[in-house]
Amino acid sequence: MAKKVIIENGFKTRYAVIYDERLDSKSGKQYMKQKLFPTSEEADKFLEDIGNDKSELRILLAKEQKKQQATKILFNEYVEDWFYGEYAHVIKYQTFKVRQALLNKHIVPHLGDKYLHEITGQKIVELLAQKDREGYSKSTVGSVHNFLSTLFRSAVKKGYLDKNPIRFMNMVKAPNRIPVILSESEIEKFLEATYSEGEGMMYEFGLSTGLRLAEILALSWSDLDFDHQTIIVKKIVDAGIGGKQNIVEIRSNFRQVMIPSHLLPKLQKHKEEQQLIKEELGDRYGDALGLVFPKKGGGVQSPSTVRARFNRLVDKANISKINFHDLRKTHASLLVKAGVPLYLVSKQLGYKSVDTLYHFLPPQFSDSMKSIKLFGVNDKENDID
């Protein structure tokens, strides 16, 4: 049956008649025709002409309608619809995982049972203050702040809210951590400590290639080309449901990295030693992925477990307090010290711009020859290209 639709937005009223509604049996989609009229009388006359009684459906514009819906929709319901149905499809996978964790661990438990329109700036301040009291870093608190700002901005844009409750709050900024660049003597002490516990190859590999921890742990032997001294970096380790470690392909940051010549025989020896362990354990060795740096019995290592061991090794070496990512920064500084052009260093690390290097490299370098000899970066320059 045809019906007249009255569309109001508080400033202007429009009239339409919806008719000829039908369901496509193949696609399952609903189709209809509609005709707009400047006055209610003209819409009524059209209904009479097509042999239908006057029947009205008064609706508000989408924005007004959504404001009313906001008084009935819970924050958790809106998040479910927006984050998984829309936002997740326009961000990178790794960003999705980080922000999903923010939602599940920090935001939804605090705001999930509240109606969207009830969440005020004061409630958000209370949430951020609570996270600060719980001992979370300024970086984490800032990430919660920034993500909530994006979320509420989307609710305003969609018409559920008149204003963003977080809009005029001061941005929570984390202090920029200055990366620690290891000196030559500290590198030697650190590697000595790692090799003494049978873990040196992975850490020297990180220092010599600049790969991130998640990239190192996902690396398979098939990703290494010994003949051309190259590594294809195309995967990362990611924590899945229940803490299970998954290997995920990265499409946006796919790159080729050079292996310094001095590292090749060490990698070959590492591979041979791994093969001996496989033969000793037989079917008990998990080798489905052919990983370069697996668990002792095969399988994917957990980044958090590796970081814990790393911190213990740093303490044992009695060097500057560093995190695993500082090995990557140290690698970059060694290349720059050796005279490798910045655009090649940037390419090696997978940066989009050389500007990123300026954020952590010291303005001057000394003792560059010791660094060059230590890591073999005195190889031909095209070994880095």
HUSULZI-V60147 format. One line per field, one symbol per residue. psi: psi as a letter, one per 20 degrees, with the letter a starting at -180 (. if undefined). A space follows every 50 residues. Layout:
# HUSULZI-V60147
psi->???
This chain:
# HUSULZI-V60147
psi->pqqppooqjihqprqqpprlpqpohghjqpqrqqpqqhqhghgghhgghj kqqopqopqqqgghghhhhhiipqghggggggghighhijrqghgggghg hgghhhgghhihjqqgiiorhghhghghhghghijqrhggghhggghhgg ghhhhghijhqhqoiigjqppopppppoqooqrghhgghghghghhjkjh ghhhgghihjqqghhgiipqhiipnhhjlqpoojqrpppbpjjppqpppp hhkprpqqpqhihghhhggggghhhhgghghciipnkhilqhmarhkrrp qphhgghghghhhgghilaqorrhhhhghggghggghijpqhhhghghik qhqihhhiiipqhqqrlhhhgghhjjjjrqhiih.
